[in-house]
Amino acid sequence: MSPSAELLALVGSFLATAFGLVRLALSAHRAMTERFVDFLESSLRRQEEVNAHFEAAIEQLTENVRENSTLLGRVAERLNVGGQS
């Protein structure tokens, strides 16, 4: 084999190896990115579920406070609290 053929074979194998490594790195990067996006999407879904539970709890608390205020107003009227004679 002539020196130029050996050099060409060496350069060809180097390029093939470099191309293979780049493809492997890009594949690993894509897989990592997909896992990260899946994690973010699942975190967002969990946060939306938690927010929905908080919203329901706050609505229920608001209604209960409104009821208690009404009942306290009635009790105050019956006890004649508030300085009215």
mmCIF file of the N, C-alpha and C atoms, coordinates in Angstrom:
data_MODEL
# 
_entry.id   MODEL 
# 
loop_
_atom_site.group_PDB 
_atom_site.id 
_atom_site.type_symbol 
_atom_site.label_atom_id 
_atom_site.label_alt_id 
_atom_site.label_comp_id 
_atom_site.label_asym_id 
_atom_site.label_entity_id 
_atom_site.label_seq_id 
_atom_site.pdbx_PDB_ins_code 
_atom_site.Cartn_x 
_atom_site.Cartn_y 
_atom_site.Cartn_z 
_atom_site.occupancy 
_atom_site.B_iso_or_equiv 
_atom_site.pdbx_formal_charge 
_atom_site.auth_seq_id 
_atom_site.auth_comp_id 
_atom_site.auth_asym_id 
_atom_site.auth_atom_id 
_atom_site.pdbx_PDB_model_num 
ATOM 1   N N  . MET A 1 1  ? 0.849   -1.164 0.000  1.00 0.00 ? 1  MET A N  1 
ATOM 2   C CA . MET A 1 1  ? 0.000   0.000  0.000  1.00 0.00 ? 1  MET A CA 1 
ATOM 3   C C  . MET A 1 1  ? 0.900   1.235  0.000  1.00 0.00 ? 1  MET A C  1 
ATOM 4   N N  . SER A 1 2  ? 0.568   2.178  -0.818 1.00 0.00 ? 2  SER A N  1 
ATOM 5   C CA . SER A 1 2  ? 1.384   3.380  -0.935 1.00 0.00 ? 2  SER A CA 1 
ATOM 6   C C  . SER A 1 2  ? 1.112   4.308  0.244  1.00 0.00 ? 2  SER A C  1 
ATOM 7   N N  . PRO A 1 3  ? 2.035   5.198  0.532  1.00 0.00 ? 3  PRO A N  1 
ATOM 8   C CA . PRO A 1 3  ? 1.832   6.125  1.657  1.00 0.00 ? 3  PRO A CA 1 
ATOM 9   C C  . PRO A 1 3  ? 0.592   7.000  1.495  1.00 0.00 ? 3  PRO A C  1 
ATOM 10  N N  . SER A 1 4  ? 0.307   7.410  0.270  1.00 0.00 ? 4  SER A N  1 
ATOM 11  C CA . SER A 1 4  ? -0.890  8.254  0.082  1.00 0.00 ? 4  SER A CA 1 
ATOM 12  C C  . SER A 1 4  ? -2.161  7.441  0.322  1.00 0.00 ? 4  SER A C  1 
ATOM 13  N N  . ALA A 1 5  ? -2.168  6.163  -0.036 1.00 0.00 ? 5  ALA A N  1 
ATOM 14  C CA . ALA A 1 5  ? -3.328  5.315  0.205  1.00 0.00 ? 5  ALA A CA 1 
ATOM 15  C C  . ALA A 1 5  ? -3.500  5.066  1.697  1.00 0.00 ? 5  ALA A C  1 
ATOM 16  N N  . GLU A 1 6  ? -2.380  4.884  2.405  1.00 0.00 ? 6  GLU A N  1 
ATOM 17  C CA . GLU A 1 6  ? -2.451  4.690  3.860  1.00 0.00 ? 6  GLU A CA 1 
ATOM 18  C C  . GLU A 1 6  ? -2.988  5.947  4.536  1.00 0.00 ? 6  GLU A C  1 
ATOM 19  N N  . LEU A 1 7  ? -2.514  7.097  4.071  1.00 0.00 ? 7  LEU A N  1 
ATOM 20  C CA . LEU A 1 7  ? -2.970  8.365  4.638  1.00 0.00 ? 7  LEU A CA 1 
ATOM 21  C C  . LEU A 1 7  ? -4.460  8.566  4.360  1.00 0.00 ? 7  LEU A C  1 
ATOM 22  N N  . LEU A 1 8  ? -4.881  8.230  3.141  1.00 0.00 ? 8  LEU A N  1 
ATOM 23  C CA . LEU A 1 8  ? -6.285  8.350  2.788  1.00 0.00 ? 8  LEU A CA 1 
ATOM 24  C C  . LEU A 1 8  ? -7.146  7.411  3.630  1.00 0.00 ? 8  LEU A C  1 
ATOM 25  N N  . ALA A 1 9  ? -6.666  6.189  3.865  1.00 0.00 ? 9  ALA A N  1 
ATOM 26  C CA . ALA A 1 9  ? -7.395  5.232  4.690  1.00 0.00 ? 9  ALA A CA 1 
ATOM 27  C C  . ALA A 1 9  ? -7.465  5.723  6.133  1.00 0.00 ? 9  ALA A C  1 
ATOM 28  N N  . LEU A 1 10 ? -6.379  6.283  6.619  1.00 0.00 ? 10 LEU A N  1 
ATOM 29  C CA . LEU A 1 10 ? -6.336  6.806  7.981  1.00 0.00 ? 10 LEU A CA 1 
ATOM 30  C C  . LEU A 1 10 ? -7.310  7.976  8.139  1.00 0.00 ? 10 LEU A C  1 
ATOM 31  N N  . VAL A 1 11 ? -7.307  8.901  7.181  1.00 0.00 ? 11 VAL A N  1 
ATOM 32  C CA . VAL A 1 11 ? -8.212  10.047 7.231  1.00 0.00 ? 11 VAL A CA 1 
ATOM 33  C C  . VAL A 1 11 ? -9.660  9.573  7.118  1.00 0.00 ? 11 VAL A C  1 
ATOM 34  N N  . GLY A 1 12 ? -9.902  8.597  6.250  1.00 0.00 ? 12 GLY A N  1 
ATOM 35  C CA . GLY A 1 12 ? -11.253 8.059  6.098  1.00 0.00 ? 12 GLY A CA 1 
ATOM 36  C C  . GLY A 1 12 ? -11.752 7.408  7.371  1.00 0.00 ? 12 GLY A C  1 
ATOM 37  N N  . SER A 1 13 ? -10.906 6.629  8.009  1.00 0.00 ? 13 SER A N  1 
ATOM 38  C CA . SER A 1 13 ? -11.327 5.985  9.259  1.00 0.00 ? 13 SER A CA 1 
ATOM 39  C C  . SER A 1 13 ? -11.524 7.017  10.365 1.00 0.00 ? 13 SER A C  1 
ATOM 40  N N  . PHE A 1 14 ? -10.690 8.056  10.385 1.00 0.00 ? 14 PHE A N  1 
ATOM 41  C CA . PHE A 1 14 ? -10.851 9.123  11.365 1.00 0.00 ? 14 PHE A CA 1 
ATOM 42  C C  . PHE A 1 14 ? -12.196 9.829  11.164 1.00 0.00 ? 14 PHE A C  1 
ATOM 43  N N  . LEU A 1 15 ? -12.508 10.153 9.902  1.00 0.00 ? 15 LEU A N  1 
ATOM 44  C CA . LEU A 1 15 ? -13.777 10.823 9.620  1.00 0.00 ? 15 LEU A CA 1 
ATOM 45  C C  . LEU A 1 15 ? -14.967 9.935  9.959  1.00 0.00 ? 15 LEU A C  1 
ATOM 46  N N  . ALA A 1 16 ? -14.888 8.662  9.658  1.00 0.00 ? 16 ALA A N  1 
ATOM 47  C CA . ALA A 1 16 ? -15.978 7.742  9.972  1.00 0.00 ? 16 ALA A CA 1 
ATOM 48  C C  . ALA A 1 16 ? -16.172 7.636  11.481 1.00 0.00 ? 16 ALA A C  1 
ATOM 49  N N  . THR A 1 17 ? -15.073 7.560  12.228 1.00 0.00 ? 17 THR A N  1 
ATOM 50  C CA . THR A 1 17 ? -15.150 7.495  13.687 1.00 0.00 ? 17 THR A CA 1 
ATOM 51  C C  . THR A 1 17 ? -15.734 8.788  14.259 1.00 0.00 ? 17 THR A C  1 
ATOM 52  N N  . ALA A 1 18 ? -15.266 9.923  13.737 1.00 0.00 ? 18 ALA A N  1 
ATOM 53  C CA . ALA A 1 18 ? -15.778 11.212 14.211 1.00 0.00 ? 18 ALA A CA 1 
ATOM 54  C C  . ALA A 1 18 ? -17.268 11.337 13.913 1.00 0.00 ? 18 ALA A C  1 
ATOM 55  N N  . PHE A 1 19 ? -17.679 10.928 12.726 1.00 0.00 ? 19 PHE A N  1 
ATOM 56  C CA . PHE A 1 19 ? -19.093 10.980 12.361 1.00 0.00 ? 19 PHE A CA 1 
ATOM 57  C C  . PHE A 1 19 ? -19.921 10.089 13.292 1.00 0.00 ? 19 PHE A C  1 
ATOM 58  N N  . GLY A 1 20 ? -19.414 8.901  13.586 1.00 0.00 ? 20 GLY A N  1 
ATOM 59  C CA . GLY A 1 20 ? -20.106 7.981  14.489 1.00 0.00 ? 20 GLY A CA 1 
ATOM 60  C C  . GLY A 1 20 ? -20.237 8.556  15.890 1.00 0.00 ? 20 GLY A C  1 
ATOM 61  N N  . LEU A 1 21 ? -19.179 9.179  16.375 1.00 0.00 ? 21 LEU A N  1 
ATOM 62  C CA . LEU A 1 21 ? -19.227 9.784  17.715 1.00 0.00 ? 21 LEU A CA 1 
ATOM 63  C C  . LEU A 1 21 ? -20.213 10.948 17.770 1.00 0.00 ? 21 LEU A C  1 
ATOM 64  N N  . VAL A 1 22 ? -20.246 11.739 16.708 1.00 0.00 ? 22 VAL A N  1 
ATOM 65  C CA . VAL A 1 22 ? -21.192 12.865 16.668 1.00 0.00 ? 22 VAL A CA 1 
ATOM 66  C C  . VAL A 1 22 ? -22.624 12.335 16.661 1.00 0.00 ? 22 VAL A C  1 
ATOM 67  N N  . ARG A 1 23 ? -22.896 11.307 15.881 1.00 0.00 ? 23 ARG A N  1 
ATOM 68  C CA . ARG A 1 23 ? -24.249 10.722 15.851 1.00 0.00 ? 23 ARG A CA 1 
ATOM 69  C C  . ARG A 1 23 ? -24.623 10.159 17.217 1.00 0.00 ? 23 ARG A C  1 
ATOM 70  N N  . LEU A 1 24 ? -23.671 9.490  17.866 1.00 0.00 ? 24 LEU A N  1 
ATOM 71  C CA . LEU A 1 24 ? -23.927 8.930  19.193 1.00 0.00 ? 24 LEU A CA 1 
ATOM 72  C C  . LEU A 1 24 ? -24.209 10.039 20.203 1.00 0.00 ? 24 LEU A C  1 
ATOM 73  N N  . ALA A 1 25 ? -23.417 11.106 20.158 1.00 0.00 ? 25 ALA A N  1 
ATOM 74  C CA . ALA A 1 25 ? -23.615 12.218 21.087 1.00 0.00 ? 25 ALA A CA 1 
ATOM 75  C C  . ALA A 1 25 ? -24.958 12.895 20.841 1.00 0.00 ? 25 ALA A C  1 
ATOM 76  N N  . LEU A 1 26 ? -25.321 13.101 19.579 1.00 0.00 ? 26 LEU A N  1 
ATOM 77  C CA . LEU A 1 26 ? -26.605 13.734 19.279 1.00 0.00 ? 26 LEU A CA 1 
ATOM 78  C C  . LEU A 1 26 ? -27.775 12.853 19.698 1.00 0.00 ? 26 LEU A C  1 
ATOM 79  N N  . SER A 1 27 ? -27.628 11.561 19.526 1.00 0.00 ? 27 SER A N  1 
ATOM 80  C CA . SER A 1 27 ? -28.680 10.637 19.949 1.00 0.00 ? 27 SER A CA 1 
ATOM 81  C C  . SER A 1 27 ? -28.853 10.673 21.466 1.00 0.00 ? 27 SER A C  1 
ATOM 82  N N  . ALA A 1 28 ? -27.743 10.664 22.181 1.00 0.00 ? 28 ALA A N  1 
ATOM 83  C CA . ALA A 1 28 ? -27.811 10.731 23.650 1.00 0.00 ? 28 ALA A CA 1 
ATOM 84  C C  . ALA A 1 28 ? -28.404 12.066 24.092 1.00 0.00 ? 28 ALA A C  1 
ATOM 85  N N  . HIS A 1 29 ? -28.026 13.141 23.409 1.00 0.00 ? 29 HIS A N  1 
ATOM 86  C CA . HIS A 1 29 ? -28.549 14.463 23.753 1.00 0.00 ? 29 HIS A CA 1 
ATOM 87  C C  . HIS A 1 29 ? -30.057 14.530 23.496 1.00 0.00 ? 29 HIS A C  1 
ATOM 88  N N  . ARG A 1 30 ? -30.510 13.967 22.406 1.00 0.00 ? 30 ARG A N  1 
ATOM 89  C CA . ARG A 1 30 ? -31.942 13.955 22.090 1.00 0.00 ? 30 ARG A CA 1 
ATOM 90  C C  . ARG A 1 30 ? -32.710 13.167 23.150 1.00 0.00 ? 30 ARG A C  1 
ATOM 91  N N  . ALA A 1 31 ? -32.169 12.008 23.545 1.00 0.00 ? 31 ALA A N  1 
ATOM 92  C CA . ALA A 1 31 ? -32.841 11.199 24.569 1.00 0.00 ? 31 ALA A CA 1 
ATOM 93  C C  . ALA A 1 31 ? -32.914 11.952 25.894 1.00 0.00 ? 31 ALA A C  1 
ATOM 94  N N  . MET A 1 32 ? -31.827 12.623 26.260 1.00 0.00 ? 32 MET A N  1 
ATOM 95  C CA . MET A 1 32 ? -31.809 13.383 27.505 1.00 0.00 ? 32 MET A CA 1 
ATOM 96  C C  . MET A 1 32 ? -32.812 14.539 27.431 1.00 0.00 ? 32 MET A C  1 
ATOM 97  N N  . THR A 1 33 ? -32.879 15.204 26.289 1.00 0.00 ? 33 THR A N  1 
ATOM 98  C CA . THR A 1 33 ? -33.814 16.308 26.118 1.00 0.00 ? 33 THR A CA 1 
ATOM 99  C C  . THR A 1 33 ? -35.251 15.817 26.212 1.00 0.00 ? 33 THR A C  1 
ATOM 100 N N  . GLU A 1 34 ? -35.549 14.682 25.610 1.00 0.00 ? 34 GLU A N  1 
ATOM 101 C CA . GLU A 1 34 ? -36.901 14.126 25.674 1.00 0.00 ? 34 GLU A CA 1 
ATOM 102 C C  . GLU A 1 34 ? -37.281 13.755 27.107 1.00 0.00 ? 34 GLU A C  1 
ATOM 103 N N  . ARG A 1 35 ? -36.338 13.186 27.866 1.00 0.00 ? 35 ARG A N  1 
ATOM 104 C CA . ARG A 1 35 ? -36.617 12.862 29.270 1.00 0.00 ? 35 ARG A CA 1 
ATOM 105 C C  . ARG A 1 35 ? -36.884 14.133 30.069 1.00 0.00 ? 35 ARG A C  1 
ATOM 106 N N  . PHE A 1 36 ? -36.108 15.181 29.799 1.00 0.00 ? 36 PHE A N  1 
ATOM 107 C CA . PHE A 1 36 ? -36.284 16.438 30.517 1.00 0.00 ? 36 PHE A CA 1 
ATOM 108 C C  . PHE A 1 36 ? -37.639 17.060 30.196 1.00 0.00 ? 36 PHE A C  1 
ATOM 109 N N  . VAL A 1 37 ? -38.030 17.040 28.928 1.00 0.00 ? 37 VAL A N  1 
ATOM 110 C CA . VAL A 1 37 ? -39.335 17.581 28.534 1.00 0.00 ? 37 VAL A CA 1 
ATOM 111 C C  . VAL A 1 37 ? -40.459 16.767 29.169 1.00 0.00 ? 37 VAL A C  1 
ATOM 112 N N  . ASP A 1 38 ? -40.319 15.450 29.196 1.00 0.00 ? 38 ASP A N  1 
ATOM 113 C CA . ASP A 1 38 ? -41.329 14.604 29.848 1.00 0.00 ? 38 ASP A CA 1 
ATOM 114 C C  . ASP A 1 38 ? -41.441 14.948 31.331 1.00 0.00 ? 38 ASP A C  1 
ATOM 115 N N  . PHE A 1 39 ? -40.292 15.159 31.977 1.00 0.00 ? 39 PHE A N  1 
ATOM 116 C CA . PHE A 1 39 ? -40.286 15.535 33.391 1.00 0.00 ? 39 PHE A CA 1 
ATOM 117 C C  . PHE A 1 39 ? -40.996 16.874 33.589 1.00 0.00 ? 39 PHE A C  1 
ATOM 118 N N  . LEU A 1 40 ? -40.709 17.849 32.730 1.00 0.00 ? 40 LEU A N  1 
ATOM 119 C CA . LEU A 1 40 ? -41.352 19.155 32.859 1.00 0.00 ? 40 LEU A CA 1 
ATOM 120 C C  . LEU A 1 40 ? -42.861 19.059 32.640 1.00 0.00 ? 40 LEU A C  1 
ATOM 121 N N  . GLU A 1 41 ? -43.273 18.264 31.659 1.00 0.00 ? 41 GLU A N  1 
ATOM 122 C CA . GLU A 1 41 ? -44.703 18.113 31.398 1.00 0.00 ? 41 GLU A CA 1 
ATOM 123 C C  . GLU A 1 41 ? -45.414 17.439 32.567 1.00 0.00 ? 41 GLU A C  1 
ATOM 124 N N  . SER A 1 42 ? -44.800 16.407 33.142 1.00 0.00 ? 42 SER A N  1 
ATOM 125 C CA . SER A 1 42 ? -45.434 15.734 34.282 1.00 0.00 ? 42 SER A CA 1 
ATOM 126 C C  . SER A 1 42 ? -45.464 16.657 35.504 1.00 0.00 ? 42 SER A C  1 
ATOM 127 N N  . SER A 1 43 ? -44.420 17.455 35.682 1.00 0.00 ? 43 SER A N  1 
ATOM 128 C CA . SER A 1 43 ? -44.420 18.421 36.790 1.00 0.00 ? 43 SER A CA 1 
ATOM 129 C C  . SER A 1 43 ? -45.524 19.447 36.606 1.00 0.00 ? 43 SER A C  1 
ATOM 130 N N  . LEU A 1 44 ? -45.715 19.892 35.378 1.00 0.00 ? 44 LEU A N  1 
ATOM 131 C CA . LEU A 1 44 ? -46.780 20.856 35.101 1.00 0.00 ? 44 LEU A CA 1 
ATOM 132 C C  . LEU A 1 44 ? -48.148 20.248 35.358 1.00 0.00 ? 44 LEU A C  1 
ATOM 133 N N  . ARG A 1 45 ? -48.343 18.998 34.960 1.00 0.00 ? 45 ARG A N  1 
ATOM 134 C CA . ARG A 1 45 ? -49.628 18.331 35.216 1.00 0.00 ? 45 ARG A CA 1 
ATOM 135 C C  . ARG A 1 45 ? -49.885 18.205 36.712 1.00 0.00 ? 45 ARG A C  1 
ATOM 136 N N  . ARG A 1 46 ? -48.850 17.806 37.478 1.00 0.00 ? 46 ARG A N  1 
ATOM 137 C CA . ARG A 1 46 ? -49.018 17.693 38.931 1.00 0.00 ? 46 ARG A CA 1 
ATOM 138 C C  . ARG A 1 46 ? -49.341 19.045 39.545 1.00 0.00 ? 46 ARG A C  1 
ATOM 139 N N  . GLN A 1 47 ? -48.674 20.096 39.081 1.00 0.00 ? 47 GLN A N  1 
ATOM 140 C CA . GLN A 1 47 ? -48.923 21.433 39.620 1.00 0.00 ? 47 GLN A CA 1 
ATOM 141 C C  . GLN A 1 47 ? -50.341 21.883 39.303 1.00 0.00 ? 47 GLN A C  1 
ATOM 142 N N  . GLU A 1 48 ? -50.827 21.565 38.105 1.00 0.00 ? 48 GLU A N  1 
ATOM 143 C CA . GLU A 1 48 ? -52.197 21.921 37.754 1.00 0.00 ? 48 GLU A CA 1 
ATOM 144 C C  . GLU A 1 48 ? -53.193 21.184 38.640 1.00 0.00 ? 48 GLU A C  1 
ATOM 145 N N  . GLU A 1 49 ? -52.917 19.920 38.969 1.00 0.00 ? 49 GLU A N  1 
ATOM 146 C CA . GLU A 1 49 ? -53.792 19.163 39.860 1.00 0.00 ? 49 GLU A CA 1 
ATOM 147 C C  . GLU A 1 49 ? -53.799 19.778 41.258 1.00 0.00 ? 49 GLU A C  1 
ATOM 148 N N  . VAL A 1 50 ? -52.632 20.141 41.742 1.00 0.00 ? 50 VAL A N  1 
ATOM 149 C CA . VAL A 1 50 ? -52.543 20.762 43.070 1.00 0.00 ? 50 VAL A CA 1 
ATOM 150 C C  . VAL A 1 50 ? -53.295 22.091 43.071 1.00 0.00 ? 50 VAL A C  1 
ATOM 151 N N  . ASN A 1 51 ? -53.127 22.872 42.013 1.00 0.00 ? 51 ASN A N  1 
ATOM 152 C CA . ASN A 1 51 ? -53.835 24.158 41.929 1.00 0.00 ? 51 ASN A CA 1 
ATOM 153 C C  . ASN A 1 51 ? -55.343 23.955 41.908 1.00 0.00 ? 51 ASN A C  1 
ATOM 154 N N  . ALA A 1 52 ? -55.804 22.926 41.217 1.00 0.00 ? 52 ALA A N  1 
ATOM 155 C CA . ALA A 1 52 ? -57.246 22.648 41.186 1.00 0.00 ? 52 ALA A CA 1 
ATOM 156 C C  . ALA A 1 52 ? -57.753 22.300 42.583 1.00 0.00 ? 52 ALA A C  1 
ATOM 157 N N  . HIS A 1 53 ? -56.972 21.511 43.333 1.00 0.00 ? 53 HIS A N  1 
ATOM 158 C CA . HIS A 1 53 ? -57.382 21.181 44.709 1.00 0.00 ? 53 HIS A CA 1 
ATOM 159 C C  . HIS A 1 53 ? -57.390 22.425 45.591 1.00 0.00 ? 53 HIS A C  1 
ATOM 160 N N  . PHE A 1 54 ? -56.379 23.285 45.426 1.00 0.00 ? 54 PHE A N  1 
ATOM 161 C CA . PHE A 1 54 ? -56.348 24.527 46.200 1.00 0.00 ? 54 PHE A CA 1 
ATOM 162 C C  . PHE A 1 54 ? -57.544 25.409 45.853 1.00 0.00 ? 54 PHE A C  1 
ATOM 163 N N  . GLU A 1 55 ? -57.874 25.477 44.585 1.00 0.00 ? 55 GLU A N  1 
ATOM 164 C CA . GLU A 1 55 ? -59.004 26.304 44.167 1.00 0.00 ? 55 GLU A CA 1 
ATOM 165 C C  . GLU A 1 55 ? -60.293 25.807 44.805 1.00 0.00 ? 55 GLU A C  1 
ATOM 166 N N  . ALA A 1 56 ? -60.491 24.486 44.793 1.00 0.00 ? 56 ALA A N  1 
ATOM 167 C CA . ALA A 1 56 ? -61.697 23.922 45.413 1.00 0.00 ? 56 ALA A CA 1 
ATOM 168 C C  . ALA A 1 56 ? -61.712 24.193 46.914 1.00 0.00 ? 56 ALA A C  1 
ATOM 169 N N  . ALA A 1 57 ? -60.566 24.045 47.561 1.00 0.00 ? 57 ALA A N  1 
ATOM 170 C CA . ALA A 1 57 ? -60.497 24.289 49.006 1.00 0.00 ? 57 ALA A CA 1 
ATOM 171 C C  . ALA A 1 57 ? -60.761 25.753 49.331 1.00 0.00 ? 57 ALA A C  1 
ATOM 172 N N  . ILE A 1 58 ? -60.234 26.659 48.537 1.00 0.00 ? 58 ILE A N  1 
ATOM 173 C CA . ILE A 1 58 ? -60.457 28.090 48.784 1.00 0.00 ? 58 ILE A CA 1 
ATOM 174 C C  . ILE A 1 58 ? -61.919 28.458 48.559 1.00 0.00 ? 58 ILE A C  1 
ATOM 175 N N  . GLU A 1 59 ? -62.530 27.891 47.529 1.00 0.00 ? 59 GLU A N  1 
ATOM 176 C CA . GLU A 1 59 ? -63.958 28.157 47.295 1.00 0.00 ? 59 GLU A CA 1 
ATOM 177 C C  . GLU A 1 59 ? -64.804 27.655 48.464 1.00 0.00 ? 59 GLU A C  1 
ATOM 178 N N  . GLN A 1 60 ? -64.480 26.456 48.956 1.00 0.00 ? 60 GLN A N  1 
ATOM 179 C CA . GLN A 1 60 ? -65.219 25.906 50.087 1.00 0.00 ? 60 GLN A CA 1 
ATOM 180 C C  . GLN A 1 60 ? -64.995 26.754 51.341 1.00 0.00 ? 60 GLN A C  1 
ATOM 181 N N  . LEU A 1 61 ? -63.773 27.169 51.556 1.00 0.00 ? 61 LEU A N  1 
ATOM 182 C CA . LEU A 1 61 ? -63.472 28.018 52.711 1.00 0.00 ? 61 LEU A CA 1 
ATOM 183 C C  . LEU A 1 61 ? -64.215 29.347 52.613 1.00 0.00 ? 61 LEU A C  1 
ATOM 184 N N  . THR A 1 62 ? -64.255 29.922 51.423 1.00 0.00 ? 62 THR A N  1 
ATOM 185 C CA . THR A 1 62 ? -64.981 31.180 51.233 1.00 0.00 ? 62 THR A CA 1 
ATOM 186 C C  . THR A 1 62 ? -66.456 31.013 51.563 1.00 0.00 ? 62 THR A C  1 
ATOM 187 N N  . GLU A 1 63 ? -67.036 29.937 51.084 1.00 0.00 ? 63 GLU A N  1 
ATOM 188 C CA . GLU A 1 63 ? -68.455 29.688 51.362 1.00 0.00 ? 63 GLU A CA 1 
ATOM 189 C C  . GLU A 1 63 ? -68.688 29.484 52.856 1.00 0.00 ? 63 GLU A C  1 
ATOM 190 N N  . ASN A 1 64 ? -67.805 28.742 53.515 1.00 0.00 ? 64 ASN A N  1 
ATOM 191 C CA . ASN A 1 64 ? -67.962 28.510 54.959 1.00 0.00 ? 64 ASN A CA 1 
ATOM 192 C C  . ASN A 1 64 ? -67.805 29.795 55.752 1.00 0.00 ? 64 ASN A C  1 
ATOM 193 N N  . VAL A 1 65 ? -66.872 30.648 55.361 1.00 0.00 ? 65 VAL A N  1 
ATOM 194 C CA . VAL A 1 65 ? -66.693 31.926 56.058 1.00 0.00 ? 65 VAL A CA 1 
ATOM 195 C C  . VAL A 1 65 ? -67.931 32.797 55.864 1.00 0.00 ? 65 VAL A C  1 
ATOM 196 N N  . ARG A 1 66 ? -68.484 32.784 54.661 1.00 0.00 ? 66 ARG A N  1 
ATOM 197 C CA . ARG A 1 66 ? -69.690 33.560 54.383 1.00 0.00 ? 66 ARG A CA 1 
ATOM 198 C C  . ARG A 1 66 ? -70.842 33.068 55.264 1.00 0.00 ? 66 ARG A C  1 
ATOM 199 N N  . GLU A 1 67 ? -71.000 31.739 55.358 1.00 0.00 ? 67 GLU A N  1 
ATOM 200 C CA . GLU A 1 67 ? -72.054 31.172 56.215 1.00 0.00 ? 67 GLU A CA 1 
ATOM 201 C C  . GLU A 1 67 ? -71.839 31.546 57.668 1.00 0.00 ? 67 GLU A C  1 
ATOM 202 N N  . ASN A 1 68 ? -70.606 31.425 58.141 1.00 0.00 ? 68 ASN A N  1 
ATOM 203 C CA . ASN A 1 68 ? -70.312 31.759 59.543 1.00 0.00 ? 68 ASN A CA 1 
ATOM 204 C C  . ASN A 1 68 ? -70.567 33.228 59.828 1.00 0.00 ? 68 ASN A C  1 
ATOM 205 N N  . SER A 1 69 ? -70.236 34.085 58.881 1.00 0.00 ? 69 SER A N  1 
ATOM 206 C CA . SER A 1 69 ? -70.496 35.520 59.076 1.00 0.00 ? 69 SER A CA 1 
ATOM 207 C C  . SER A 1 69 ? -71.983 35.793 59.180 1.00 0.00 ? 69 SER A C  1 
ATOM 208 N N  . THR A 1 70 ? -72.748 35.132 58.333 1.00 0.00 ? 70 THR A N  1 
ATOM 209 C CA . THR A 1 70 ? -74.206 35.294 58.385 1.00 0.00 ? 70 THR A CA 1 
ATOM 210 C C  . THR A 1 70 ? -74.748 34.800 59.723 1.00 0.00 ? 70 THR A C  1 
ATOM 211 N N  . LEU A 1 71 ? -74.293 33.623 60.157 1.00 0.00 ? 71 LEU A N  1 
ATOM 212 C CA . LEU A 1 71 ? -74.758 33.075 61.433 1.00 0.00 ? 71 LEU A CA 1 
ATOM 213 C C  . LEU A 1 71 ? -74.348 33.955 62.604 1.00 0.00 ? 71 LEU A C  1 
ATOM 214 N N  . LEU A 1 72 ? -73.146 34.480 62.589 1.00 0.00 ? 72 LEU A N  1 
ATOM 215 C CA . LEU A 1 72 ? -72.705 35.366 63.675 1.00 0.00 ? 72 LEU A CA 1 
ATOM 216 C C  . LEU A 1 72 ? -73.525 36.649 63.692 1.00 0.00 ? 72 LEU A C  1 
ATOM 217 N N  . GLY A 1 73 ? -73.872 37.137 62.505 1.00 0.00 ? 73 GLY A N  1 
ATOM 218 C CA . GLY A 1 73 ? -74.733 38.329 62.446 1.00 0.00 ? 73 GLY A CA 1 
ATOM 219 C C  . GLY A 1 73 ? -76.088 38.057 63.065 1.00 0.00 ? 73 GLY A C  1 
ATOM 220 N N  . ARG A 1 74 ? -76.659 36.885 62.805 1.00 0.00 ? 74 ARG A N  1 
ATOM 221 C CA . ARG A 1 74 ? -77.962 36.522 63.385 1.00 0.00 ? 74 ARG A CA 1 
ATOM 222 C C  . ARG A 1 74 ? -77.862 36.380 64.896 1.00 0.00 ? 74 ARG A C  1 
ATOM 223 N N  . VAL A 1 75 ? -76.782 35.742 65.359 1.00 0.00 ? 75 VAL A N  1 
ATOM 224 C CA . VAL A 1 75 ? -76.587 35.570 66.799 1.00 0.00 ? 75 VAL A CA 1 
ATOM 225 C C  . VAL A 1 75 ? -76.445 36.937 67.458 1.00 0.00 ? 75 VAL A C  1 
ATOM 226 N N  . ALA A 1 76 ? -75.688 37.820 66.822 1.00 0.00 ? 76 ALA A N  1 
ATOM 227 C CA . ALA A 1 76 ? -75.505 39.163 67.377 1.00 0.00 ? 76 ALA A CA 1 
ATOM 228 C C  . ALA A 1 76 ? -76.830 39.907 67.437 1.00 0.00 ? 76 ALA A C  1 
ATOM 229 N N  . GLU A 1 77 ? -77.675 39.740 66.424 1.00 0.00 ? 77 GLU A N  1 
ATOM 230 C CA . GLU A 1 77 ? -78.998 40.397 66.451 1.00 0.00 ? 77 GLU A CA 1 
ATOM 231 C C  . GLU A 1 77 ? -79.858 39.856 67.577 1.00 0.00 ? 77 GLU A C  1 
ATOM 232 N N  . ARG A 1 78 ? -79.816 38.532 67.785 1.00 0.00 ? 78 ARG A N  1 
ATOM 233 C CA . ARG A 1 78 ? -80.628 37.925 68.845 1.00 0.00 ? 78 ARG A CA 1 
ATOM 234 C C  . ARG A 1 78 ? -80.150 38.336 70.224 1.00 0.00 ? 78 ARG A C  1 
ATOM 235 N N  . LEU A 1 79 ? -78.850 38.509 70.367 1.00 0.00 ? 79 LEU A N  1 
ATOM 236 C CA . LEU A 1 79 ? -78.306 38.900 71.663 1.00 0.00 ? 79 LEU A CA 1 
ATOM 237 C C  . LEU A 1 79 ? -78.282 40.408 71.842 1.00 0.00 ? 79 LEU A C  1 
ATOM 238 N N  . ASN A 1 80 ? -78.728 41.104 70.796 1.00 0.00 ? 80 ASN A N  1 
ATOM 239 C CA . ASN A 1 80 ? -78.743 42.555 70.809 1.00 0.00 ? 80 ASN A CA 1 
ATOM 240 C C  . ASN A 1 80 ? -77.353 43.119 71.075 1.00 0.00 ? 80 ASN A C  1 
ATOM 241 N N  . VAL A 1 81 ? -76.382 42.540 70.392 1.00 0.00 ? 81 VAL A N  1 
ATOM 242 C CA . VAL A 1 81 ? -74.998 43.019 70.512 1.00 0.00 ? 81 VAL A CA 1 
ATOM 243 C C  . VAL A 1 81 ? -74.812 44.123 69.493 1.00 0.00 ? 81 VAL A C  1 
ATOM 244 N N  . GLY A 1 82 ? -74.078 45.129 69.873 1.00 0.00 ? 82 GLY A N  1 
ATOM 245 C CA . GLY A 1 82 ? -73.815 46.225 68.952 1.00 0.00 ? 82 GLY A CA 1 
ATOM 246 C C  . GLY A 1 82 ? -74.302 47.547 69.483 1.00 0.00 ? 82 GLY A C  1 
ATOM 247 N N  . GLY A 1 83 ? -74.815 47.557 70.704 1.00 0.00 ? 83 GLY A N  1 
ATOM 248 C CA . GLY A 1 83 ? -75.187 48.809 71.331 1.00 0.00 ? 83 GLY A CA 1 
ATOM 249 C C  . GLY A 1 83 ? -76.571 49.311 70.976 1.00 0.00 ? 83 GLY A C  1 
ATOM 250 N N  . GLN A 1 84 ? -77.378 48.543 70.284 1.00 0.00 ? 84 GLN A N  1 
ATOM 251 C CA . GLN A 1 84 ? -78.724 49.002 69.938 1.00 0.00 ? 84 GLN A CA 1 
ATOM 252 C C  . GLN A 1 84 ? -79.682 48.614 71.068 1.00 0.00 ? 84 GLN A C  1 
ATOM 253 N N  . SER A 1 85 ? -80.572 49.528 71.401 1.00 0.00 ? 85 SER A N  1 
ATOM 254 C CA . SER A 1 85 ? -81.529 49.280 72.495 1.00 0.00 ? 85 SER A CA 1 
ATOM 255 C C  . SER A 1 85 ? -82.931 49.148 71.991 1.00 0.00 ? 85 SER A C  1 
# 
